[in-house]
Amino acid sequence: MSDIAGLIRMGIAVYRLSERRVRVIGSSAWPMANGRVFDGAVVQDDIQGWAAELSYSYNAFGEYYSGIYRRGFRRKKSAEAFLARLPRETPIAVRYKAEKPEISTVLTADLGLLLSGL
């Protein structure tokens, strides 16, 4: 039974990673919106051990949207340090798909100086 549970967890992890990769591919050319960090949490991650999850909001075409950015870390302290640099209300750049503005991502490259040193 535990082998099946492990396979299911691995399948979910691969799906999450694939979904993130697909979303990021080509997104550097998407329009950029001014976003804000709404909340953050450190959670266990099936692939790297720990992940920092940021909830964010942004405005596109006069409508408000939200999304979740997830970044994996091998150590819990690293995930906590990442979140410490992005507290609530921190302005961040959000990329959104022009034809479907509800689809968005945050690129590490766009976080720039906020993450210097990590």
C-alpha positions as MATLAB code, in Angstrom:
seq = 'MSDIAGLIRMGIAVYRLSERRVRVIGSSAWPMANGRVFDGAVVQDDIQGWAAELSYSYNAFGEYYSGIYRRGFRRKKSAEAFLARLPRETPIAVRYKAEKPEISTVLTADLGLLLSGL';
ca = [
       0.000    0.000    0.000;
       2.814    2.425    0.816;
       4.331    1.844   -2.644;
       1.109    3.059   -4.245;
       1.021    6.131   -2.002;
       4.637    6.879   -2.916;
       3.865    6.573   -6.614;
       0.890    8.891   -6.249;
       3.025   11.466   -4.396;
       5.705   11.205   -7.070;
       3.099   11.628   -9.819;
       1.715   14.748   -8.133;
       5.220   16.154   -7.743;
       6.050   15.566  -11.409;
       2.748   17.157  -12.431;
       3.434   20.277  -10.325;
       6.937   20.615  -11.713;
       5.724   20.138  -15.288;
       2.923   22.668  -14.820;
       5.386   25.261  -13.518;
       7.828   24.623  -16.380;
       5.091   24.980  -19.002;
       3.877   28.198  -17.405;
       7.375   29.704  -17.316;
       8.302   28.798  -20.899;
       7.723   31.892  -22.990;
       6.380   33.930  -20.088;
       9.325   36.340  -20.152;
       7.619   37.933  -23.178;
       4.255   38.277  -21.380;
       3.095   41.716  -20.230;
       4.157   42.714  -16.745;
       1.815   43.943  -14.011;
       2.506   45.486  -10.635;
       1.654   42.868   -8.055;
       1.780   42.584   -4.288;
       2.590   39.723   -1.986;
      -0.557   38.733   -0.146;
       0.803   35.930    2.027;
       3.611   33.401    2.295;
       4.181   29.999    3.837;
       6.842   27.315    4.028;
       5.452   23.908    3.086;
       6.872   20.438    2.576;
       7.717   19.655   -1.035;
       7.789   16.198   -2.622;
      10.680   17.056   -4.931;
      13.152   19.212   -2.997;
      12.037   18.811    0.594;
      10.720   22.319    1.279;
       9.006   25.052   -0.689;
       8.167   28.686   -0.158;
       4.688   29.530   -1.418;
       3.771   33.132   -2.100;
       0.208   34.216   -2.746;
       0.090   37.392   -4.799;
      -2.415   39.671   -6.438;
      -2.173   41.874   -9.520;
      -4.290   44.044  -11.768;
      -4.656   43.450  -15.506;
      -7.096   45.273  -17.794;
      -8.818   46.813  -14.765;
      -9.530   43.437  -13.121;
      -7.905   41.953  -10.042;
      -6.376   38.492  -10.197;
      -4.313   36.342   -7.889;
      -1.808   33.542   -8.181;
       0.623   31.389   -6.276;
       4.372   31.302   -6.798;
       6.168   28.237   -5.455;
       9.936   27.829   -5.170;
      11.586   24.661   -3.887;
      14.479   24.490   -1.427;
      16.472   21.647    0.046;
      16.581   23.259    3.484;
      13.713   24.711    5.475;
      15.900   27.628    6.616;
      16.519   28.610    2.990;
      12.774   28.684    2.291;
      12.234   30.779    5.424;
      15.003   33.202    4.376;
      13.370   33.543    0.949;
      10.019   34.431    2.523;
      11.681   36.884    4.918;
      12.758   38.931    1.885;
       9.212   39.013    0.519;
       6.867   39.927    3.388;
       3.210   40.887    2.957;
       2.559   43.945    0.788;
       5.946   43.707   -0.951;
       5.553   44.961   -4.528;
       6.537   42.330   -7.094;
       6.480   42.059  -10.870;
       3.912   39.584  -12.180;
       3.857   38.262  -15.752;
       0.417   37.435  -17.143;
      -0.803   35.943  -20.393;
      -2.345   38.778  -22.444;
      -5.172   36.681  -23.901;
      -5.897   34.994  -20.537;
      -4.863   37.427  -17.783;
      -5.925   34.971  -15.071;
      -2.851   32.905  -16.031;
       0.223   34.396  -14.414;
       3.641   33.666  -13.045;
       6.420   35.345  -11.111;
       9.871   34.949  -12.613;
      12.853   34.769  -10.297;
      14.711   37.069  -12.706;
      11.993   39.721  -12.222;
      12.381   39.628   -8.450;
      15.868   41.063   -8.967;
      17.223   42.994   -6.000;
      14.639   41.583   -3.617;
      16.444   38.250   -3.816;
      20.050   39.388   -4.093;
      22.194   37.143   -1.977;
      19.951   34.058   -2.147;
];
